[in-house]
Amino acid sequence: MEFNKMIKMTKDYTQFGIENYILKITGVFNYDKEFLTKIAKSGYEELKFSDDFEKFSKDFFYPDLRNQFFNNSINRHTILVRENLENSIVDLFQYKYKSTTEKSKELQLKIVDSRLDLFDDGFGLFTLNLKVQSDKTDLTKFSDAAFLARNFETYIEHTDYEKWHQYIEKEVLLGSSTRGQSVKVDEYSGSKYKLFMVLDIPELNEKETMKSLLFDIGTLSRIGSAIGSNYDSMDSEYVQQLIKKNTISVFNNWEGLALLDSFTVVGNKILDAPHKKETYSSVYYGIYLYCLFLKYNLFKYNFEIADLDEDRRSNFQDFLAKYYFNYISYNFLPTEIFKKVKTALDIEKELKLLNEKIVAVGQKIQEEQQDRTNKILGIVTVLTSVSSVQPVYDYLIEGQKMLGWSTEIYWITTISIVLVLGAGVGFYVFGKTILKWIKQSKK
């Protein structure tokens, strides 16, 4: 359907009310041994899925993914959760210059609970489940809340912190930093947290209206911009592109949209029962979290490509074997969600590009090794061309006579030069191996 025609058929949804919603943000952080010692006193507890959920996940997910994200396997990565946070209500606002006439965004949010997923090598993902502190949360308030919550640099009214990310680092991540030149994850985390949003709207009954609202929420545009004609309204060609590539349209009562920075679902009667909330909050969010985990790790390996030595290439292959799965579920809907999120995050493209880089780096390393081998063979050839030790000894004696040095000084100097040259040749050939051994011994 042409987008212009869709606009004409779309109701004015700007005043629709929200019955229920889920708003989560996800970001990355580094953790160390000191962080792990703080966990015991922080209120975080190991996530334990119920027996019913484990039975459900056994029939829903393939074992590899299930054992990492959806059950209580002893081989699962560490998942910590914390509820009823102290000091968990925060006032977020957007800084505005005095010359700006546009109304600034300002909302009070409550952190309902937080989740920490701790993976190998000190790599972690955190999740905050947020609620708007208001008697009634309309579409504009929800969109403003998502806008403020996703930005690292959002201002916060707090005596101890100026920025939103500072509050998260101290109160949620127990002092672990996510920003700064010394923080490795800051190199590939961008400037925004990822959004997971689900809205249950009783008045939302027409698919065309769902699509329009979905784009407003998913792209955090002004509510109504998809059906408007203002300067900041959506371009029809761009919307058609998103419809074709990124939307999930399976049932009549909801629509989904997967983008680079967000995953959004809008519908009617999709959160009106506990088991439905659990499905979106644990199952579908778990799929989204898994995809983000893949994406961030590909970011990390791409960032480290310049130093991608044999160990890192081996680590990358181990990572793929342990965590990368083409198929995750026996059911069609989670499979469809998985495919769309992977497409939105460009996971397959980035994996292909990274593999190509690894092949290129491997070829370069092989060429360097071959060049060193050829030079060593040349040295060996020269040495073996000497028929015996006697001519070398005779040359050394002649050298001593020409220099007029004492025997002791001459031979000490000669032996020292030979040792230095030998060490240089040895380091040239085995230097990387030696440095690798030293680095490992310090760990």
N, C-alpha and C positions, 0 to 999 in steps of 0.2 A: 504494500500500500504506500502511495506517495505520502511523504511527511506533511505536505501542505494540506492534503485531504484529511489526514489524521487529525490535524489541528482543529479543523472545522467540526469534526465529530467528537472532540474531547470536551468534557465538561470542565467548568471552572472549579478546580479542586483546591484552590488556595486556602479555603476556609475549612477543609476537612479536618476532623479530629482524629487523634491517634488513640486507639484503645490500649494497645500494648506495644512495647518495642524492646529491641536489644541494641545496645551501643557499646562496642568494644574497640579499644585501640591496642595495637601491637607494635613493639619496637625491639631492637637488639641491644645487647650489652655484653661486656666482658666480665668474667668473674675469676677469682683466684682462691687460694687456700684460706686467706683471711676472711673472705666472704662466706665460705662454707662454715667457718667457726661461729659466725654471727647468726646463722640460721636457727640454731637451737634456742636462742633467746628472743627471736624476732616474732614468734607467733605463727610462722609458716609451718605447715604440716604436709606430709606426703599425701598426694592425691590418691584416694582409694575409690575405684569404681564399685558400684553395687553389684551383687551377684546377678541381678536381672539384667543390668547393662552389659555385663561380661557375656552372658548367654546371648543377648541380642547381637553384640558385636561379633561373636563367633560365626553367626549366620549371615553377617552383613559385610564384613571386611576380610580380605585375604590375610593370611597369618603374618606376613612380614610387616605390613603397616599396623595391623591390630596390636602386635606385640610391642610396638613403639609408642603408640598414641591412644589406644582404646582398651587396654586391659591392665591388669596388675602384675604382668610378667616381671620376674626378677631381672630379666635382661633389658627391661624398659629403661630409657633415659629418665633421669630424675625429674619429676613434676611436683612442684610445691604450690600450695594454695593457702590463702589467708583471707578471712572474712572479718567484717566488723572492725575495720581499721580505726585506730585512734586518729583524731585530727584528719578525718577522711573527707570532709566537706571543704571544697576549695572554690574560691571566686576567681573565675577567669575573665579576662577582658582583652580587647584588641586596642592597642595604642593608637590614638588618632592625633594628628597635628591640629592646632587650633584653627588653621585655615580650611580644614576639611568640613564640608557641610553634611556629608553622609553620616547617618547615625551609627555610632560604634556598637560593636557586639559585646555584650556583657551578661554572663550567666553564672549561676552557682551549680556546681556539679558535686555529686557524691560518688566516691569510689566504693562500690558495693563489695567487690572482692578483687583480689589480684592473683595472678598465676605466673609462676616462673618455670620455664622449661630449660633445664641445664643439659647441654650436650657436651661432646668431647672438646678438648683443647680450650676450655674456658669460654666457650661460645654459648650465649643464652638468649632466649626470647622471653619478653615479659608481656603480659596481657592485663589490661584494666577493664573491668566491667563497670560502666558509668550510668548514672541516673541523673536526670535534670531535676533540681530541687524547685518544683513549682506545682501549684495546685492543678494546673492543666498544662500539658505539653502539646502545643500545636506544631504544625509542620515547620513554621519559621523558627521556633525555639529549638526544635530538634536539629535543624540544619545548622543553626548558629552554634549549637553545642558541639556538633561534629567538626565544624570548621575550627573552633577554638581548640578542641581537644587533640586534633591531629598535628598541630604545629608545635615544634619544639620551643619556639621563642615566644609563645603566647604569654602575656603578662599575668601575674597572679598576685592577688592582694593577700600578702602574708608577711609577717614580721621577719621571717628568716630567709625567704626566697623572693627573688624578683621574677624569675622565669619558670614556666611550667616544667621544663626538663630538669631544672634544679630540684624542684619538689619531688619529682619521680625518682631521681637518683638517690636522694636522701631518705625519703619516707618509704619508698617501695623497694628500691634496689640496695638498701642498706649501705649506701655510700659508694656503690660502684658507679663510675662515670660513664656517660654515653656521648659526651661532647669534649672537644679539645684536641690539640695537635698530638698529644701523647696517647690518645685513645684510638686503638686500631680500628674498632668497628665504626668509628665516625667517618672513616674514609669511604665506606660503602653503604651507610645507612640513610643518606639523603638528609633532608630537612623536615620530613614529615613522618609521623607514625602512620601505620596502615589502619584502615577502618573496616569494621565488620558491622553492618547495619541491617536490621530487620524491622519493618514497620507493619503493624496490623491495623488497618483502617476500615471500619465497618461500612463506610459510604463508598468504598472503592469496589465497583462492580464491573466496569467496562474495561476491556483489554487496552483500548486506545488511551484511556485515561491513566491506566497503570503505567504504560510506556512513558507517557509524558512526565508523570510524577517521578518515575524511576530515574530518569535522566537528571531531573532537578536535584534529587537527593544524592544520587551516585556521583555526580560531578560537583556537588555543593554549590550549585548555581542558585540564584534567587528563586524562591518558590513562585512558579508560574512562568518562568522564562521560556520553558519549552513550548508554551502556547502563546507567548507574547511576540511582539514585533519591535521591542526596544533594541537599543544598541547592544545590550548584553544578553539578548536572547540567543538561543542555540542556532547554529547554522544547520539548515536542513540536510545538507549533504553529509555533514559530520554525524548527525543523528542517524541517518540511514546506514552509515558505515558501522556505527555501534550496534544497531539493530541486527545487522547481518553477521557480525563477527563476535559480539560479546554478550548478547542477551541470552537468557535461559528462559524459555517459554514452554512449559510442559503441561501445566494444569490451568484451568480457566480462572482460578481464584488468586493467582500470584504470578509475578514476573521477577526475574533476577538479572543482575548486571554485574559482570566482572570487569574491573578496570585495573590499571597498574597500581593505584593507591587505595583501592577500595573494593569491597564486595557488598552488594546491596540487594535486598529483597523487599518488595512491597506487595501487599495482598490483603485479602479479606478472610478473617477467621483462620489465620495461620499461627497465632500464638494464644488461642483462646482455651487451651487445655495444658496441664503440666507436661504431658508427654510430648506435645508439640514444641513447647519451649525447650525441653531437653534435647529434642532432635536438632533444632537450630543451634542451641547454645553449645552442645557437646559434640554432636555428630558432624553437622555441616561446618561448624566453626573449626572442628578438629581437622577436617580436610583442608580448609583454608590455611590453617596454621602450618600444616605439613607442606603445602605449596610455598608458603613464605619461607619456611626453613630451607627448602631447596633453593629458592631464589637468592636468599642472603648468602648461602654458602657458595653459590656460583659467583656472586659478587666478590666474595672473599678470595676465591681461587683466581678470578680474573685480575683482582688487584695485586695478587702476589705472583703474577705470571713472570715478571722480570726475574724473580728469584726462584723460579720453579725448577729446583734441582731434582735429582733422582728421588730423594726422600719425599718431596712434596708431590711429585707425580705419582709415587706409590700411594701416598696418603689419599690423593684424589681418587685413585682407582678403588681403594678400600672404602672411601665414602660412597661412591656409586654402588658398590656391591652391597653395602649395608643399608643404604637409605633410599636409593633411587628405584622406584617401581613404576612400570608402565601400566599396571592394572592394580586397582586397590579394592574393588568391591564386586560382589556377586550381583548387585542390584543396578538397574540402569540409571536411576536418578543421581546417586552419589558419583557414579562414573561420568555422567554428563556434567555435573558441577566441577569435578576434577579436571575434565578436559577444557572447560571454559576458563577456569582460573589459570591453568597452565598456559593457555593461549594469551590471556590478558597480561600475564607476567613475563611472556616471551621466554619461558623456561627452555623449551626445545631449541629455540634459535640460539640462546646463550650457551646451552650445552654443546651444540654443534660448533659454535665459534671457539669455545674453550678447548674442545678436542683438537680443532685445527691448530690452535696456538701451541698446544702441548706437542703435537707432531712436529711443528716447526722448531720449537725449542729443543726437542729431542734430536732433530737432525743437526741443529747447530752444535749441540754438545758432542754429538758423534764426530762432526767435522773437526772440532777442536781437539778431541782425543786422538783422532787420526793424525792431525798435524803434529801433536806432541810425540806420538809414536814414531812418525817418520824422522823427526829430529833426533830422537834417542837412537834409532837404528843407524842414523848417520854417524853419531858419536861412537857407537859400538863398532861400526865399520872402520872408522879411523883407528880405534884402539887395536882392533884385531889385525890391522894392516902392519902393525909393528911386529916384526918377526920374533923378537926376543926382548927381554928386559935389558940386556947388556947395552945396546945402542942408546937406550933412554938414560941409563946410568952414566954412560960416557958423556952424553950431552950435558947432564947435570954437573958433572965434574968440571967440564970446560966452562960452564957458566960460573962456577965458584971461582975459578982462576981469573976469569975476566973481571968479575966484580971485586975480587981481592978481599972477600969477607972471610972471617974465621969459620972453621968447619961447623962449630956449634950454632952460631947465628944463622949461617946459610941454610943448614938443614931444618932448623926450627921454622925459619921463614918459608922454606919450600913446602914443608909438610903442612903448615898452616894454610898456605894458598891452595894446596890440593884439597884439603878438607873443606875449605870454604866453597871452592868450585863444585866439589862433590855434593855438598849440602844444597847448593843452589840448583844443581841438576835434579837432585832427589826431590826438592820441594816443587820444582817445576812439574815433575811427573806426578808426584803423589800429594801435592799441596792441598787440593780440595778434600782428599781423604783424611789428611792430618787435621785440617781445620774442623771437619765434621766430627772427628773423634774427640777433639778438644771441647767442642760445643756440647756434645752429648755427655761428656764426663762432668761438666759443670752443672748439669741439670739435677 
